[in-house]
Amino acid sequence: MATISIQDCNSFVKQQHIVSHDVSTLATGLWQYLNLSLLWNTLLILLIAINFKNFPFIYHLRILNAIRFVLKSQRSPHKLTPDHLFQPMITSSKAPITEIDVFGHKSNSTYFTDVDIARTHLITTMFSHSIEKFRGGTTMNGLSGQPRSQFTMPLGAVSCTFRKEFKPYEAYDMWTRILSWDEKWFYLVTHFVKQGDKIEPTEHSLYPQQNSNGKKSHRNFDKPMCSSVCATALSKVVFKNGRMTVAPEVMLELAGLLPAKEDIQTDAVHAQLKTNMAEGLTRREAVKLAMDDVEKIEGSDSESSYDESRRSSTDQVKIEWTRERIERERQRGLETVGVLAKQGVLEDEFSGSDGPALGRHYDGHGIEGVVTTLAQLGGLSNYQLL
């Protein structure tokens, strides 16, 4: 019969103690790893959640969300009328930490992507019927079984002026509306307003169900309405069907945003327009002069038609948007957008190969850019390799 010595027992106990210690160490390490992994995953999810607006492809989803209003199922059940022509569409957003610059407020460059979204919401809402007629339906290209639609809405120019800052995660509204148009271009204006100012329209004319949301405007009547504007953007867009430019007036008529032409005063304007053009004036000069002549006959005042409409909304008085009233507002808007409309001449200021340049700097993005920048700061390189 085998005997177990005291030495063997001590050796066995020692081995068990080592195994137990190893298991305990492994469990502790695994628990610490899981805690650290959970912490990092939680922080990553939180980072994505609060900055979702600027992650890859989210911009495309935001555009798609705006384009959906072309679909019949997404349109307002209320028919568009000339009364809606100059009314703004309000789009809301926030300024996540990924949009904050070195000064601690929303970076100027990020306003333009927001304007893209706000502009698309307005266009697809106002011109859904027009777009449908030119595209031959609202089905996505490749799914309708018809030839691919070439109808597009290119952006010709955009400018933005900044007045007040937005702090991190501060909510704001973008009020976008049609300002004017000419023979080719639509001019749209977008006003950025802090939601904290609690500016609300007198009504939501296209979505009346939103009128009962309980929100009330807290406007300070001691200050002008423009004092609430933090930034203002002006966009110039054109409608294209293939290589053919679609005139703004055609888009407006198909959308039902222009009144019928059976109007005595409109006939008078057209008659005066023909007379002016026969005298050798350009069409724009002739239109302006014709409107001026008819207004003098009417004894009309100089108040903006849009201002009249806003005032009438407050006074509960209905202002009818006739063609001549719309034309007056269009001409007034053209005077406002004159600078942007003429910015094409800036292309002639490009010197290119006709003159010298100061040098070439690089953006410094990516790993290579960081290494190169550090090398230059450390005096290891005097030339930007990237």
Residue, then its C-alpha position, 0 to 999 in steps of 0.5 A: m500500500a502506497t504511503i504519502s509523506i508529509q513532504d508530498c502533502n506540502s508539495f500538493v498544497k503548494q501547487q494548489h495554492i499556486v493554481s488558485h493564485d493564478v486563477s484569481t489573478l486571471a479573473t482579476g485581470l479579465w474583470q479589469y479588461l472587461n471593465l476597461s472595454l465596457l468603459w471605452n465602448t460606452l464612451l464610444i457609443l456616447l460620442i457617436a450619439i451626441n455627435f451623430k450629425n457629423f459622422p460619415f454618410i449622415y449628411h447623405l441621410r439628412i439630404l434623403n430625409a429632405i428629398r422624401f417630401v417630393l413623394k406624394s405620401q410625404r406631402s402636406p394635404h393642403k394645396l400650395t397657393p401664391d400665399h405660400l410663395f414667400q413664406p419660410m420653411i423652418t428647419s431645426s438643428k444643433a451644433p455638436i462638439t464636432e462642429i465647434d472651432v478653436f474659439g469654442h463656438k460653431s465653426n463658420s464652415t459648418y453653416f454651409t452644410d446646414v444651409d444645404i439641408a434647409r434649402t433642400h427641405l424648402i425646394t422639395t416642399m415648394f416644388s414637389h409637383s413641378i419636380e414630379k411633372f419633369r421627372g415623370g413621377t417620384t420613383m427613384n431612378g433605376l426603380s421606375g423602369q423608365p429612362r433615368s431622369q436628368f432633372t437636377m437642382p444645382l447650386g450656383a453660389v452661396s454666401c453667409t454673413f455671421r452676426k452671433e455665435f452658437k455655443p456647443y450643442e445649442a439648438y437653432d432654427m433655419w428659416t429659409r424662403i424664396l427671396s427672388w428669381d430672374e430668368k435663370w436663377f432662384y435666390l433663397v435666403t436662410h436666417f439662423v435663429k436661436q431656439g432659445d429666443k422662442i421666435e414662432p410664426t403667426e401660423h404654420s400655413l402648410y401644416p396647420q396641425q402644428n399650430s396646436n403644439g402650444k408654442k408661443s412666440h416671446r418676441n420683444f417688441d422693443k427690438p426689431m425682429c432682425s436682432s434675433v438673427c445670428a447668421t444669414a445665408l444667400s443661395k443661388v440655385v437653378f433647375k436643370n432638365g438634362r442640359m436644358t435650364v428650366a425657367p423659374e416662372v415655369m417651376l412656379e406655375l407648375a407648383g401652383l405658386l403663381p396666380a392665374k393670368e386673367d388679371i386686368q392689371t397684369d394685362a396692363v403690365h404686359a402691354q406696357l412691357k411690350t411698349n418698353m421693349a419696342e423702345g429698345l430697352t432690355r427685358r429686365e429694364a422694360v419689366k421694371l419700368a412697366m411695373d413702375d408705370v403701373e404702380k404710379i397709375e395705381g398710386s401704390d406705396s413703396e412698402s414691401s409686399y412681403d412686409e405688407s403680408r407679414r403685417s396683415s398676418t398680425d392684423q388678421v387681414k388677408i392680403e391677396w398675392t396677385r401677379e403684380r404684387i408678386e412681381r413687385e416683391r421679386q424686383r425688390g428681392l433682386e435689388t437685395v441679391g444683386v451682389l451675389a448675382k454678379q459674383g461671376v466676375l470674380e472668376d476673372e480675378f484668378s491669375g493662375s499661370d499668368g503670375p507668381a504665387l507666395g508658395r504652397h502649404y498643405d492641410g496637414h491631415g492624416i498621420e503623414g500630415v501630423v508627422t510632417t508638422l511635428a518634424q517642422l516644429g522640431g526643426l527636423s524639416n524645412y519643407q512640407l513633404l506632403 
